[in-house]
Amino acid sequence: MCGLVGIVSNSPVNQAIYDALTVLQHRGQDAAGIAVDERGSLRTRKGKGLVRDVFHTRHMLRLRGNVGIGHVRYPTAGWSSLAEAQPFYVNSPYGLCLAHNGNLTNAEELKDRLVRQDRRHLNTGSDTEVLLNVFADELQRQNGKGLTPDAVFEAVAGVHRRCRGGYAVVVMIIGHGIVAFRDTHGIRPICVGRRNASGRDEYMVASESVAMDALGFEFDCDIEPGAAVFIQSDGTMHRRQCAPQAGYTPCLFEYVYFARPDSIIDGISVYKSRLRMGEVLADKILAARPEHDIDVVIPIPDSSRSSALQVAHRLGVKYREGFIKNRYIGRTFIMPGQEMRQKSVRQKLNAIDLEFRGKNVLLVDDSIVRGTTSKQIVDMAREAGAKQVYFASASPPVRYPNVYGIDMPAASELIAANRTEEEVCSYIGADWLIYQDLDDLIGSVRYDNSAIDAFDASCFSGQYVTGDVTPEYLQQLERQRSDGAKSNREARRRRLEEEADGYDDGGDDMASGSQAGVA
């Protein structure tokens, strides 16, 4: 999962993109990048780490331009490498910078065609680079038309014909503007905002509406499945449906975990969805144990708070903050590698003994994925003196890999994949475990927007909305993207860096044309 932003403004966009990326930091903490167009010249800065660590004053001073895009990344594939930090750049045609959130399910097929037929060179294993080169190739085919809105939208239509999977994309065309588009199923989110400055419209695209709120942009629209917007450098915006909708199936896990609660995605309030998740989860608890002995409901910070609050209200018991979170530790789910996740849980959370001692505690979390965090948190509750530890998940068991850009590619790493609910309960050490039902989860989210006909709930149901995910593909994905495979690639990367006499300063600055460093 990654975060995207693009801005066309009347003034330099460097600070605005930086601020937007900090708001979207929850979507990726491995790397960050900004690219701006300064009167036809490209300026970029990319680096590993958090936004605040990648961009310093000397970088920001050089990232001047009124058009720009930004990206925060966590690695669903490949390794944690600067080479795969986004945005990606290719100099023909026009000069294109692209950032992407999602995953292409036919990336290998596309790579083969790009290299053999289109004679394009790929430097990384990233499907973002594949997307960039597909778009570049399609735009090249429109060259006789010049860079008109028609040519841009025809190129987007070509991408939709060739690419499968879940993707939200923002592309900066040097000297011309920004184009943003979304897969034909609408799996990954992207929206448009607008504000008026000095009598002229300025536009912003972002993964979540909350980034627009922070910068004073008014929400304009969600980019619908198969649709695109082209915002020219002078502030003129064009819209078009570039391919028929294959469905309108946004990712259900965005509402469960990834998105900030103050975002509205596809007309649906994330916060309200999570409140309703808590209500129906409490109803299930009451149906199963009408004479429950729960003394207190405690959320696992942060994304389960809204649900836990409603669970407590519905059950008629106390709600308490029993865990204090260290704000300087990232989200454990999106950390690369199981060892890193295990190490960070106790660094991230500390239990308040007074809220646990001698009580029957119901812990509420948004989901249970690998089980690493849940097991350690149950242990912490017992160490703090809890008499009984019950555990409730606001989503159903995660039993299947996600192939559309969320880092759960290996079924063998999912705690519920081959276990019953009782076995999962035993594994995490709880006295009782209760999961949300899928129908109740879908009802909780869909409530706000009847235009959404379904959701991508593949990690819960095993039903892949793109219709092209085979058992062979899942096996290949597991070989490539399991924690073990990532660990091997990371070890190889470190060896290569040591052989090259160490790693550089962790940044990538480029001035277009000369490839000169600007740091």
C-alpha positions as CSV (number, residue, x, y, z in Angstrom):
1,M,0.0,0.0,0.0
2,C,1.3,3.4,-0.9
3,G,0.2,7.1,-0.8
4,L,0.0,9.4,-3.8
5,V,-0.3,13.1,-4.3
6,G,-0.1,15.5,-7.3
7,I,-0.6,19.2,-7.4
8,V,-1.0,21.9,-10.2
9,S,-0.7,25.3,-8.6
10,N,0.0,29.0,-9.2
11,S,3.0,28.9,-6.9
12,P,5.7,26.4,-5.9
13,V,4.2,23.1,-4.7
14,N,7.2,21.7,-2.8
15,Q,5.9,22.5,0.7
16,A,2.3,21.5,-0.2
17,I,3.4,18.1,-1.5
18,Y,5.6,17.6,1.6
19,D,2.7,18.4,3.9
20,A,0.4,16.1,2.0
21,L,2.9,13.2,2.2
22,T,3.2,13.6,5.9
23,V,-0.6,13.3,6.2
24,L,-0.4,10.2,4.0
25,Q,2.5,8.8,5.9
26,H,0.4,6.0,7.4
27,R,0.2,4.5,3.9
28,G,3.9,3.8,3.6
29,Q,7.0,4.3,5.8
30,D,9.7,2.7,3.7
31,A,10.5,5.5,1.3
32,A,9.3,8.8,0.0
33,G,9.8,10.9,-3.1
34,I,8.9,14.2,-4.7
35,A,9.3,15.3,-8.3
36,V,8.5,18.8,-9.6
37,D,8.4,20.4,-13.0
38,E,10.2,23.8,-12.9
39,R,9.5,25.4,-16.2
40,G,10.2,22.3,-18.1
41,S,13.1,21.0,-16.0
42,L,12.7,18.0,-13.7
43,R,13.8,18.2,-10.1
44,T,13.5,15.1,-7.9
45,R,14.4,13.9,-4.4
46,K,13.9,10.3,-3.2
47,G,15.1,8.5,-0.2
48,K,14.5,5.7,2.3
49,G,12.6,6.5,5.5
50,L,9.9,8.8,6.7
51,V,9.0,12.0,4.9
52,R,10.7,14.2,7.6
53,D,13.9,12.2,7.2
54,V,14.1,12.2,3.4
55,F,13.5,15.9,2.8
56,H,15.7,18.6,4.4
57,T,15.8,22.3,3.8
58,R,18.5,22.0,1.1
59,H,16.4,19.6,-0.9
60,M,13.2,21.6,-0.5
61,L,14.9,24.8,-1.8
62,R,15.8,23.0,-5.0
63,L,12.3,21.4,-5.5
64,R,10.8,24.6,-6.9
65,G,8.1,24.3,-9.5
66,N,4.4,24.9,-9.8
67,V,3.6,21.3,-10.8
68,G,4.6,18.2,-8.9
69,I,3.9,14.7,-7.6
70,G,4.8,12.8,-4.5
71,H,4.8,9.3,-3.1
72,V,5.2,7.4,0.1
73,R,6.0,3.7,-0.2
74,Y,6.0,0.4,1.6
75,P,7.3,-2.6,-0.3
76,T,4.8,-5.2,-1.3
77,A,7.4,-6.8,-3.5
78,G,11.1,-6.5,-4.2
79,W,13.3,-5.3,-1.4
80,S,13.5,-2.2,0.7
81,S,15.6,-0.5,-1.9
82,L,16.2,3.1,-2.9
83,A,16.1,1.9,-6.5
84,E,12.4,1.1,-6.1
85,A,11.5,4.4,-4.4
86,Q,9.0,6.4,-6.4
87,P,8.3,8.5,-8.5
88,F,9.9,6.7,-11.5
89,Y,11.1,8.6,-14.5
90,V,11.5,8.0,-18.2
91,N,12.7,10.7,-20.7
92,S,10.6,9.7,-23.7
93,P,8.1,10.9,-24.8
94,Y,8.2,14.4,-23.3
95,G,9.6,13.2,-20.0
96,L,7.3,11.3,-17.7
97,C,7.4,10.9,-13.9
98,L,4.9,8.3,-12.5
99,A,3.9,7.2,-9.0
100,H,1.6,4.2,-8.4
101,N,-0.4,2.5,-5.6
102,G,-1.4,-1.1,-6.2
103,N,-0.2,-4.1,-8.0
104,L,-0.4,-5.5,-11.6
105,T,-1.4,-9.1,-11.7
106,N,0.0,-9.5,-15.3
107,A,3.3,-7.7,-14.6
108,E,5.5,-10.5,-15.8
109,E,3.7,-10.8,-19.1
110,L,3.9,-7.0,-19.5
111,K,7.7,-7.0,-18.8
112,D,8.3,-9.6,-21.4
113,R,6.4,-7.6,-24.1
114,L,8.1,-4.3,-23.1
115,V,11.5,-5.8,-23.4
116,R,11.0,-8.1,-26.5
117,Q,8.5,-6.2,-28.5
118,D,8.6,-2.5,-27.4
119,R,12.4,-2.5,-27.0
120,R,12.2,-0.8,-23.6
121,H,14.7,-1.3,-20.8
122,L,13.7,-2.0,-17.2
123,N,16.0,-1.3,-14.3
124,T,14.1,-2.8,-11.4
125,G,11.6,-5.5,-10.6
126,S,8.9,-3.0,-9.7
127,D,5.6,-3.1,-11.5
128,T,5.5,0.7,-11.2
129,E,8.3,0.8,-13.7
130,V,6.3,-1.5,-15.9
131,L,3.2,0.8,-15.6
132,L,5.4,3.8,-16.5
133,N,6.8,2.2,-19.6
134,V,3.4,0.9,-20.7
135,F,2.0,4.5,-20.4
136,A,5.1,5.9,-22.2
137,D,4.7,3.4,-25.0
138,E,1.0,4.2,-25.4
139,L,1.6,7.9,-25.4
140,Q,4.4,7.5,-27.9
141,R,1.8,5.9,-30.2
142,Q,-0.2,9.1,-30.1
143,N,2.7,11.3,-31.1
144,G,1.2,12.4,-34.4
145,K,-1.6,14.1,-32.5
146,G,0.7,16.2,-30.2
147,L,0.1,16.3,-26.5
148,T,-3.7,17.0,-26.6
149,P,-6.2,15.8,-24.0
150,D,-7.4,13.3,-26.6
151,A,-3.9,11.9,-26.9
152,V,-3.5,11.6,-23.1
153,F,-6.8,9.9,-22.7
154,E,-6.1,7.5,-25.5
155,A,-2.8,6.6,-23.9
156,V,-4.7,5.9,-20.6
157,A,-7.2,3.7,-22.5
158,G,-4.2,1.8,-23.9
159,V,-2.9,1.2,-20.4
160,H,-6.3,-0.2,-19.3
161,R,-6.3,-2.6,-22.3
162,R,-2.9,-3.9,-21.4
163,C,-2.8,-3.8,-17.6
164,R,-4.7,-5.9,-15.1
165,G,-4.9,-5.7,-11.3
166,G,-5.5,-2.8,-8.9
167,Y,-3.8,0.5,-9.5
168,A,-4.2,4.2,-8.8
169,V,-1.7,6.3,-10.8
170,V,-0.5,9.9,-11.0
171,V,1.8,10.9,-13.9
172,M,3.6,14.2,-14.4
173,I,4.2,15.0,-18.0
174,I,7.1,17.5,-18.0
175,G,6.0,20.9,-19.3
176,H,2.4,19.9,-19.7
177,G,0.7,18.9,-16.5
178,I,-0.6,15.9,-14.5
179,V,-2.7,12.9,-15.5
180,A,-4.3,10.6,-12.8
181,F,-6.3,7.5,-13.4
182,R,-7.6,4.3,-11.7
183,D,-8.1,0.7,-12.6
184,T,-11.4,-0.4,-14.1
185,H,-12.6,-2.1,-10.9
186,G,-11.8,0.9,-8.7
187,I,-9.8,-1.2,-6.3
188,R,-7.3,1.4,-5.2
189,P,-8.5,4.9,-4.1
190,I,-7.7,8.3,-5.7
191,C,-9.7,11.5,-5.6
192,V,-9.5,15.1,-6.8
193,G,-9.6,18.4,-5.0
194,R,-9.8,22.0,-6.0
195,R,-9.2,25.5,-4.6
196,N,-9.2,29.0,-6.0
197,A,-6.1,31.1,-5.5
198,S,-5.9,34.6,-7.0
199,G,-8.8,34.0,-9.3
200,R,-7.4,30.8,-10.8
201,D,-8.2,27.2,-9.9
202,E,-5.6,24.9,-8.4
203,Y,-6.0,21.2,-8.4
204,M,-4.8,18.3,-6.3
205,V,-5.1,14.5,-6.6
206,A,-4.4,12.2,-3.6
207,S,-5.0,8.7,-2.3
208,E,-7.2,10.0,0.5
209,S,-9.4,13.1,1.0
210,V,-7.8,13.9,4.3
211,A,-4.7,15.1,2.4
212,M,-6.9,17.7,0.7
213,D,-8.5,18.8,4.0
214,A,-5.0,19.5,5.4
215,L,-4.1,21.8,2.5
216,G,-7.3,23.7,2.1
217,F,-8.5,22.0,-1.0
218,E,-12.2,21.3,-1.4
219,F,-13.1,17.7,-2.4
220,D,-14.2,17.6,-6.0
221,C,-14.7,14.0,-6.9
222,D,-13.4,10.4,-6.7
223,I,-11.9,9.3,-9.9
224,E,-14.2,6.5,-10.9
225,P,-13.1,3.1,-12.2
226,G,-11.6,3.4,-15.7
227,A,-11.8,7.2,-15.6
228,A,-9.0,9.8,-15.8
229,V,-8.3,13.5,-15.3
230,F,-5.7,15.5,-17.1
231,I,-4.8,18.8,-15.4
232,Q,-2.7,21.1,-17.6
233,S,0.0,23.3,-16.2
234,D,-2.2,26.4,-16.7
235,G,-4.9,24.9,-14.4
236,T,-7.3,23.6,-17.1
237,M,-8.8,20.3,-16.1
238,H,-10.2,17.6,-18.5
239,R,-12.1,14.5,-17.5
240,R,-12.9,11.3,-19.4
241,Q,-14.1,7.8,-19.0
242,C,-11.2,6.0,-20.8
243,A,-12.5,2.4,-20.4
244,P,-15.8,0.8,-19.4
245,Q,-16.2,0.1,-15.7
246,A,-15.6,-3.6,-15.0
247,G,-17.3,-3.0,-11.7
248,Y,-17.1,-0.6,-8.8
249,T,-15.3,-2.7,-6.1
250,P,-13.1,-0.6,-3.8
251,C,-10.8,-2.5,-1.4
252,L,-12.6,-3.4,1.8
253,F,-9.4,-3.4,3.8
254,E,-9.0,0.3,3.2
255,Y,-12.0,0.9,5.5
256,V,-10.9,-1.7,8.0
257,Y,-7.3,-0.7,8.5
258,F,-5.3,1.4,5.9
259,A,-7.2,4.6,5.5
260,R,-7.3,7.4,8.1
261,P,-10.6,7.5,9.9
262,D,-11.1,11.2,8.8
263,S,-11.0,10.2,5.1
264,I,-14.0,9.8,2.8
265,I,-13.3,7.2,0.1
266,D,-15.8,6.7,-2.7
267,G,-18.4,8.6,-0.8
268,I,-18.0,6.5,2.3
269,S,-16.9,7.8,5.6
270,V,-14.1,5.6,7.0
271,Y,-14.9,6.8,10.5
272,K,-18.6,6.0,10.3
273,S,-17.9,2.6,8.7
274,R,-15.7,1.7,11.7
275,L,-18.4,2.8,14.1
276,R,-20.9,0.6,12.4
277,M,-18.3,-2.3,12.4
278,G,-18.3,-2.0,16.2
279,E,-22.0,-2.0,16.5
280,V,-22.6,-5.2,14.5
281,L,-19.6,-6.8,16.2
282,A,-21.2,-6.0,19.6
283,D,-24.5,-7.5,18.4
284,K,-22.6,-10.7,17.5
285,I,-21.0,-10.8,20.9
286,L,-24.3,-10.4,22.7
287,A,-25.9,-13.1,20.5
288,A,-23.1,-15.5,21.4
289,R,-22.8,-14.5,25.1
290,P,-25.8,-12.6,26.3
291,E,-24.7,-13.0,29.9
292,H,-21.1,-12.0,29.2
293,D,-18.7,-11.1,32.0
294,I,-16.7,-8.4,30.2
295,D,-15.5,-5.7,32.6
296,V,-13.8,-3.4,30.1
297,V,-13.3,-2.9,26.4
298,I,-9.8,-1.9,25.3
299,P,-8.8,-1.0,21.7
300,I,-5.5,-1.9,20.1
301,P,-4.4,1.6,18.9
302,D,-5.0,3.2,16.5
303,S,-7.3,2.0,13.8
304,S,-9.6,-0.1,16.1
305,R,-10.6,2.8,18.4
306,S,-13.8,3.8,16.6
307,S,-15.0,0.2,16.5
308,A,-14.0,-0.5,20.1
309,L,-15.9,2.6,21.3
310,Q,-19.1,1.3,19.8
311,V,-18.6,-2.2,21.1
312,A,-18.3,-0.8,24.6
313,H,-21.3,1.4,24.2
314,R,-23.5,-1.4,22.8
315,L,-22.3,-3.9,25.5
316,G,-22.9,-1.3,28.3
317,V,-19.4,-1.7,29.7
318,K,-16.5,0.7,30.3
319,Y,-14.2,1.8,27.4
320,R,-10.6,2.4,28.4
321,E,-7.3,3.2,26.8
322,G,-5.2,0.3,28.1
323,F,-2.2,0.6,25.7
324,I,-0.1,3.7,25.2
325,K,1.4,4.0,21.8
326,N,4.9,5.2,21.0
327,R,4.3,7.6,18.2
328,Y,7.8,7.2,16.8
329,I,7.4,3.5,15.9
330,G,5.7,2.8,12.5
331,R,2.6,0.7,11.8
332,T,3.7,-2.9,12.4
333,F,1.5,-4.4,9.7
334,I,3.4,-2.6,6.9
335,M,6.9,-3.2,8.2
336,P,9.0,-5.4,6.0
337,G,9.9,-8.7,7.6
338,Q,8.4,-10.8,10.4
339,E,11.5,-10.2,12.6
340,M,11.0,-6.4,12.4
341,R,7.3,-6.7,13.2
342,Q,7.9,-8.9,16.2
343,K,10.5,-6.6,17.6
344,S,8.5,-3.5,17.1
345,V,5.3,-4.5,18.9
346,R,6.6,-4.1,22.4
347,Q,8.5,-1.0,21.4
348,K,5.3,0.5,20.1
349,L,2.8,-0.4,22.9
350,N,3.0,-0.3,26.6
351,A,0.2,-1.6,28.9
352,I,-1.4,0.5,31.7
353,D,-1.6,-2.1,34.5
354,L,-4.4,-0.4,36.3
355,E,-6.8,-1.0,33.4
356,F,-6.1,-4.7,33.3
357,R,-5.4,-6.0,36.8
358,G,-8.1,-8.4,38.0
359,K,-10.4,-7.6,35.1
360,N,-12.0,-9.6,32.3
361,V,-10.8,-7.6,29.3
362,L,-12.1,-7.5,25.8
363,L,-9.4,-6.4,23.4
364,V,-10.7,-5.1,20.1
365,D,-8.5,-4.9,16.9
366,D,-9.4,-4.1,13.3
367,S,-8.0,-7.4,12.0
368,I,-5.8,-10.4,12.7
369,V,-3.4,-11.0,9.8
370,R,-0.2,-12.8,10.7
371,G,-1.1,-13.1,14.4
372,T,2.3,-11.6,15.5
373,T,0.8,-8.5,17.1
374,S,-2.2,-10.2,18.5
375,K,-0.2,-12.9,20.3
376,Q,2.1,-10.4,21.9
377,I,-0.7,-8.0,22.9
378,V,-2.6,-10.9,24.6
379,D,0.7,-11.7,26.5
380,M,1.0,-8.1,27.5
381,A,-2.5,-8.0,28.9
382,R,-1.9,-11.1,31.0
383,E,1.4,-9.7,32.3
384,A,-0.5,-6.5,33.3
385,G,-2.8,-8.7,35.5
386,A,-5.9,-9.4,33.4
387,K,-8.0,-12.2,34.7
388,Q,-9.5,-13.2,31.4
389,V,-8.4,-11.9,28.0
390,Y,-11.0,-12.0,25.2
391,F,-10.2,-10.9,21.7
392,A,-12.5,-9.4,19.0
393,S,-11.7,-8.7,15.4
394,A,-13.7,-6.0,13.6
395,S,-13.1,-8.0,10.4
396,P,-13.4,-11.6,9.4
397,P,-10.5,-14.1,9.4
398,V,-7.9,-13.2,6.8
399,R,-7.5,-16.5,5.0
400,Y,-6.3,-15.6,1.5
401,P,-3.5,-13.6,-0.1
402,N,-4.2,-10.1,-1.3
403,V,-2.8,-9.5,-4.8
404,Y,-3.8,-5.9,-5.4
405,G,-1.2,-4.0,-3.5
406,I,-1.5,-5.1,0.2
407,D,1.4,-7.0,1.7
408,M,-0.3,-10.3,2.4
409,P,0.9,-12.4,-0.6
410,A,1.7,-15.7,1.1
411,A,-1.1,-17.8,2.5
412,S,1.4,-19.6,4.7
413,E,2.0,-16.4,6.6
414,L,-1.7,-15.8,7.4
415,I,-2.6,-17.1,10.8
416,A,-6.2,-18.0,9.8
417,A,-5.3,-19.5,6.4
418,N,-5.3,-23.2,7.6
419,R,-6.7,-22.9,11.1
420,T,-10.1,-22.9,12.6
421,E,-11.2,-19.9,14.8
422,E,-10.6,-22.1,17.8
423,E,-7.0,-22.8,16.7
424,V,-6.3,-19.2,16.1
425,C,-7.6,-18.4,19.5
426,S,-5.3,-21.0,21.0
427,Y,-2.3,-19.6,19.0
428,I,-2.7,-16.0,20.1
429,G,-3.4,-17.2,23.7
430,A,-6.8,-15.6,24.2
431,D,-9.6,-17.1,26.4
432,W,-12.2,-16.4,23.7
433,L,-12.0,-15.1,20.1
434,I,-14.7,-13.7,18.0
435,Y,-14.6,-12.5,14.4
436,Q,-16.8,-10.1,12.5
437,D,-19.0,-11.8,9.8
438,L,-18.2,-10.8,6.2
439,D,-21.7,-9.8,5.4
440,D,-21.9,-7.6,8.4
441,L,-18.6,-6.0,7.5
442,I,-19.8,-5.2,4.0
443,G,-23.0,-3.9,5.3
444,S,-21.2,-1.6,7.7
445,V,-19.1,-0.1,4.9
446,R,-21.6,0.0,2.0
447,Y,-24.2,1.7,4.2
448,D,-23.2,5.2,3.0
449,N,-23.0,4.6,-0.7
450,S,-25.5,2.4,-2.6
451,A,-23.6,3.2,-5.8
452,I,-20.9,0.8,-4.7
453,D,-22.1,-2.6,-6.1
454,A,-19.5,-4.7,-4.2
455,F,-16.1,-4.6,-2.6
456,D,-12.8,-6.4,-3.2
457,A,-12.9,-8.6,-0.1
458,S,-10.5,-11.2,-1.6
459,C,-8.4,-11.5,1.5
460,F,-11.5,-12.7,3.4
461,S,-13.4,-14.5,0.7
462,G,-10.8,-15.7,-1.8
463,Q,-12.9,-14.2,-4.6
464,Y,-10.6,-12.0,-6.8
465,V,-12.6,-9.4,-8.6
466,T,-10.3,-9.1,-11.7
467,G,-11.0,-12.8,-12.5
468,D,-7.4,-13.6,-13.6
469,V,-5.9,-14.8,-10.3
470,T,-5.1,-18.5,-10.6
471,P,-3.6,-21.0,-8.1
472,E,-0.4,-21.0,-10.2
473,Y,-0.2,-17.2,-9.9
474,L,-0.7,-17.3,-6.1
475,Q,2.1,-19.9,-5.8
476,Q,4.4,-17.8,-7.9
477,L,3.5,-14.7,-5.8
478,E,4.3,-16.7,-2.6
479,R,7.7,-17.7,-4.0
480,Q,8.5,-14.1,-4.8
481,R,7.0,-12.1,-2.0
482,S,7.0,-14.2,1.2
483,D,8.9,-12.9,4.1
484,G,11.6,-15.5,3.5
485,A,12.0,-14.4,-0.1
486,K,12.2,-10.7,0.9
487,S,14.7,-11.6,3.6
488,N,16.9,-13.3,1.0
489,R,16.7,-10.3,-1.4
490,E,17.5,-7.9,1.4
491,A,20.5,-9.9,2.4
492,R,21.7,-9.9,-1.2
493,R,21.1,-6.1,-1.4
494,R,23.3,-5.6,1.7
495,R,26.1,-7.7,0.3
496,L,26.0,-5.8,-3.0
497,E,26.2,-2.5,-1.1
498,E,29.1,-3.7,1.0
499,E,30.9,-4.8,-2.1
500,A,30.4,-1.3,-3.5
501,D,32.1,0.2,-0.4
502,G,29.0,1.2,1.5
503,Y,25.7,2.8,0.9
504,D,25.3,6.5,-0.2
505,D,23.5,9.1,1.9
506,G,20.1,7.5,1.3
507,G,18.8,10.1,-1.2
508,D,18.4,10.5,-4.9
509,D,18.5,14.0,-6.4
510,M,18.3,14.6,-10.1
511,A,18.2,17.6,-12.4
512,S,16.8,16.7,-15.8
513,G,19.0,16.4,-18.7
514,S,22.4,16.3,-17.0
515,Q,21.5,13.8,-14.2
516,A,23.4,16.1,-11.9
517,G,23.0,15.9,-8.2
518,V,21.4,18.9,-6.6
519,A,21.8,18.1,-2.9
